[in-house]
Amino acid sequence: IADFITTSIDQTPLTDRCLEEWTATADFTHHAHTASVSAVATSERYIATGSRDETIQIYDMKKRIEHGALLHHDGTISCLEFYGSSHLLSGGQDGLLCVWSTRKWECLKSIRAHKGHVTSLSVHPSGKLALTVGTDKTLRTWNLIDGRSAFIKNIKQNAVIVKWSPEGDKYVVVISDKVDVYDLETATLTSTIINPKRISSIKFLTNSILAIAGDDETVRLCDVNTQKVLCEFEAHETRVKSVDSFTMEDFCVLVTASNDGFIKMWKLNLESLEPPVLLGKVNTTARLTCLAVWKPTTLQEPPPEVKTEPTTSQGTGLSNS
């Protein structure tokens, strides 16, 4: 969608009210870009959006204001991911992988990652490695300390998503309707999960449970070790475009977005894995392209204002210190 929408959720304890009473209202609605939003990511303090207009917009969620724009990519911003509160990584149609400092919003590294588009990226929990996939049909592992390629794998197809597991001992690569699971230590393919339809979004709920959404109305929770479907449910009337999650008290809240314009919140017990209960929904009346959850925490004072003209330097890898 061209407009960027942030929603706030009434999080009154469930014991005090009915499940159906969760509501989501817009904190602010901002025409952030001159073209559709193609990527969104959140950190403790900031939200970043990328667009087909070749810019990355930064929002300060403490002040609820637009913080500035990052200008470095030439083409659509295809993927964004924060590493903790210290760094933002971006990938684009220009084949670049960029590492940004959130302190001064400088471009610390600009890496020619792929001969084609960068379609997805993921940072290892340690901050030392990153994975990218691109339209050159390769999976690349990057050493973020020196900004160099550590490993290149020819996967012979265009992957659309790559993602580390929460513990960083495995990673998954999505190609059309399948999820390939790789072991980090051996770099070998350990299992493959086949989805009935083309996959559009995934989310690790635990180190072994993966939520999968795609070109149908159903969200499936799969075990990446056994390839079994642990739970599936019809989330929307049309295809599910994006899925994310956050923890709330003693359960998981799964958030889904669809082409039908609805964002829905589901209560999910990760122990019993029974079909989730709908907590609430909001009709954005927009064609949703991406979704990310930002959960309020205790925030410190903001770093200096964002620079719209990036600089480049070598840097020394990613650190949350």
C-alpha positions in Angstrom: 0.0 0.0 0.0 1.2 3.5 -0.7 0.1 4.8 2.7 1.9 3.5 5.8 -0.5 2.6 8.6 0.5 1.9 12.2 -2.1 0.4 14.6 -2.3 0.2 18.3 -3.9 -2.7 20.1 -6.1 -2.6 23.3 -4.2 -5.0 25.4 -6.4 -5.2 28.5 -5.8 -8.6 30.1 -8.0 -11.3 28.7 -9.3 -12.2 32.1 -11.0 -8.8 32.3 -12.9 -9.0 29.1 -14.2 -11.3 26.2 -11.7 -12.5 23.6 -13.7 -10.8 20.8 -13.1 -7.3 22.3 -9.6 -6.7 21.1 -9.6 -3.6 18.9 -7.0 -2.1 16.6 -7.0 1.6 15.9 -4.6 3.7 13.7 -2.0 5.6 15.7 -1.2 7.5 12.6 -1.6 7.2 8.9 1.0 8.7 6.7 1.5 8.9 3.0 5.1 7.8 3.3 6.1 7.1 -0.3 5.3 8.0 -3.8 4.9 4.4 -4.8 3.7 1.2 -3.0 5.4 0.0 0.2 7.4 -3.1 -0.5 9.1 -3.9 2.8 8.7 -3.0 6.5 10.8 -3.8 9.6 10.7 -2.8 13.3 13.2 -2.3 16.1 12.8 -1.3 19.7 12.4 2.3 18.7 12.1 2.6 15.0 10.0 1.4 12.1 11.5 1.4 8.6 9.6 1.1 5.4 11.0 0.5 1.9 9.3 1.3 -1.4 9.3 1.1 -5.1 10.2 4.8 -5.0 13.8 3.7 -4.1 13.7 5.3 -0.6 13.7 4.0 3.0 11.7 6.0 5.4 12.4 5.9 9.2 9.8 6.5 11.9 10.5 7.4 15.5 7.9 5.4 17.5 8.6 7.3 20.7 7.8 10.7 19.2 5.4 9.2 16.6 7.0 11.2 13.9 8.7 10.7 10.5 12.4 10.7 11.4 13.9 11.0 7.9 14.8 9.1 4.7 17.7 6.9 3.6 18.9 7.4 0.0 21.3 4.8 -1.4 19.6 2.2 -3.4 18.8 2.5 -7.1 15.5 0.6 -7.5 12.9 -1.0 -5.4 13.7 -1.7 -1.7 12.9 -5.4 -1.6 13.8 -6.3 2.0 14.6 -4.7 5.4 15.7 -6.2 8.7 16.9 -4.6 12.0 19.7 -6.3 14.0 18.7 -5.4 17.6 18.6 -1.6 18.1 22.0 -0.9 16.5 21.8 -1.7 12.8 19.4 -1.8 9.9 20.1 -4.0 6.8 18.5 -3.4 3.4 18.4 -5.2 0.1 17.2 -3.9 -3.2 16.5 -4.4 -6.9 20.0 -3.0 -7.6 21.6 -6.1 -6.1 23.0 -4.2 -3.1 23.1 -5.3 0.6 23.5 -2.2 2.8 24.3 -2.0 6.5 23.1 1.1 8.3 24.0 2.4 11.8 21.0 3.6 13.7 23.1 6.0 15.7 23.9 8.4 12.9 22.0 6.6 10.1 25.2 6.2 8.1 25.6 3.5 5.5 28.5 1.5 7.0 28.7 -1.1 4.3 27.4 -1.2 0.7 27.9 -4.7 -0.7 27.3 -5.9 -4.3 25.4 -9.0 -3.1 23.9 -10.4 -6.2 24.0 -10.0 -10.0 20.3 -9.7 -10.0 17.8 -8.4 -7.4 18.2 -9.1 -3.7 14.9 -10.8 -2.9 15.4 -11.5 0.9 17.9 -11.2 3.7 18.3 -12.5 7.2 20.8 -11.6 10.0 22.1 -14.4 12.2 21.3 -13.9 15.9 25.0 -13.4 16.6 25.2 -10.4 14.2 28.3 -11.9 12.5 26.6 -13.5 9.5 23.9 -12.6 7.0 22.1 -14.6 4.4 20.8 -13.2 1.1 19.0 -14.8 -1.9 18.5 -13.2 -5.2 17.3 -13.5 -8.8 20.7 -14.8 -9.8 19.5 -18.1 -8.3 22.2 -18.1 -5.5 22.1 -18.2 -1.7 25.0 -16.2 -0.2 26.4 -16.1 3.3 28.1 -12.9 4.3 30.7 -12.2 6.9 29.4 -8.9 8.4 32.7 -8.3 10.2 34.6 -7.7 6.9 31.7 -7.4 4.5 32.9 -10.3 2.3 31.1 -13.3 0.9 31.8 -16.4 3.1 29.9 -19.0 1.0 27.9 -19.1 -2.2 25.4 -21.9 -3.0 23.8 -22.3 -6.4 20.2 -23.2 -5.7 19.2 -23.2 -9.4 15.9 -21.4 -8.7 14.8 -18.0 -7.6 14.2 -18.0 -3.8 11.8 -15.5 -2.4 12.5 -15.8 1.4 15.5 -16.7 3.5 15.3 -16.7 7.3 17.5 -17.9 10.3 15.9 -19.8 13.1 15.7 -17.9 16.5 18.7 -20.0 17.9 20.7 -19.6 14.6 21.4 -23.3 14.3 19.4 -23.6 11.0 18.0 -21.5 8.3 15.2 -21.9 5.8 14.9 -21.0 2.1 11.5 -20.5 0.4 11.3 -21.4 -3.3 7.7 -21.1 -4.7 5.7 -23.7 -2.7 8.5 -25.3 -0.7 10.6 -24.6 2.3 14.1 -26.0 2.3 15.6 -26.4 5.8 19.4 -26.2 6.1 21.7 -27.1 9.0 24.2 -24.3 9.8 27.1 -26.6 11.0 27.0 -28.9 8.0 25.4 -26.4 5.5 23.4 -29.4 4.2 19.7 -29.6 3.3 18.0 -31.6 6.1 14.4 -31.5 5.1 11.8 -29.9 2.8 8.3 -28.8 3.6 5.8 -28.6 0.7 2.9 -26.1 0.9 -0.2 -26.6 -1.2 0.2 -23.1 -2.7 3.0 -20.6 -3.4 4.4 -19.2 -0.2 4.3 -15.5 0.5 5.4 -15.2 4.2 6.9 -17.3 7.0 7.5 -16.7 10.7 9.4 -18.8 13.2 7.2 -19.0 16.3 9.8 -21.2 18.1 13.1 -22.7 17.0 11.2 -25.6 15.4 7.6 -24.3 14.7 7.3 -22.3 11.5 4.1 -20.4 10.4 3.6 -20.5 6.7 1.2 -18.4 4.7 0.7 -18.3 0.9 -1.7 -18.0 -2.0 -4.7 -19.4 -0.2 -6.8 -18.6 2.9 -5.0 -21.0 5.2 -2.1 -20.5 7.7 -0.2 -23.7 8.5 2.1 -24.3 11.5 4.8 -26.8 10.6 7.6 -28.6 12.5 10.8 -27.9 10.5 12.4 -31.1 11.9 9.6 -33.6 11.1 7.9 -31.7 8.3 4.6 -32.4 9.9 1.7 -29.9 9.8 0.9 -29.3 13.5 -2.0 -27.0 13.0 -3.8 -25.3 10.2 -6.7 -22.8 10.1 -8.5 -20.6 7.6 -7.3 -17.1 8.5 -8.9 -14.9 5.7 -11.4 -15.1 2.8 -8.6 -14.5 0.3 -4.8 -15.3 0.2 -2.7 -14.4 3.2 -0.1 -11.9 2.3 2.0 -11.6 5.5 2.3 -13.2 8.9 4.1 -12.0 12.1 3.8 -12.7 15.8 4.5 -11.4 19.3 4.2 -12.9 22.8 1.5 -11.7 25.3 1.3 -13.1 28.8 1.5 -16.9 28.5 0.5 -17.2 24.8 1.5 -16.2 21.3 -0.4 -13.7 19.2 -0.3 -14.5 15.5 -1.0 -11.5 13.3 -2.0 -12.0 9.7 -2.7 -9.6 6.8 -4.5 -10.4 3.6 -5.3 -9.0 0.1 -8.9 -8.6 1.5 -7.6 -5.6 3.5 -8.0 -7.2 6.9 -5.4 -7.5 9.6 -6.4 -10.2 12.2 -4.9 -11.2 15.6 -5.1 -14.8 16.8 -4.5 -16.3 20.2 -2.3 -19.3 19.8 -1.2 -21.8 22.5 2.2 -23.2 21.4 1.9 -26.1 23.8 -1.4 -27.6 22.8 -1.3 -26.2 19.2 -5.1 -26.2 19.0 -6.7 -24.0 16.2 -6.2 -20.4 17.3 -8.9 -18.1 18.6 -9.6 -14.8 16.8 -8.9 -12.0 19.2 -9.8 -9.1 16.9 -9.5 -7.7 13.4 -9.4 -4.4 11.5 -10.4 -3.6 8.0 -7.7 -1.2 6.6 -9.7 -0.9 3.3 -6.3 -1.1 1.5 -4.4 -3.6 -0.6 -1.9 -4.8 2.0 1.6 -5.6 0.7 3.5 -6.3 4.0 3.2 -6.3 7.7 5.4 -6.1 10.8 4.7 -6.0 14.5 6.1 -3.3 16.7 5.7 -3.9 20.5 6.2 -0.9 22.8 9.1 -1.2 25.3 10.9 1.2 27.6 12.7 3.5 25.2 15.8 5.6 25.7 16.6 9.0 24.2 16.8 8.9 20.4 20.1 9.1 18.5 20.8 12.1 16.3 18.5 12.9 13.4 18.8 10.8 10.3 21.0 11.8 7.4 19.4 11.9 4.0 22.8 11.7 2.3 24.5 8.4 3.3 28.2 8.0 3.8 30.3 4.8 3.4 32.9 3.2 5.6 34.2 -0.3 6.4 32.8 -0.7 10.0 33.6 -3.6 12.3 30.5 -5.8 12.2 27.3 -5.6 14.1 27.1 -5.1 17.8 24.1 -4.3 20.1 26.4 -2.8 22.7 
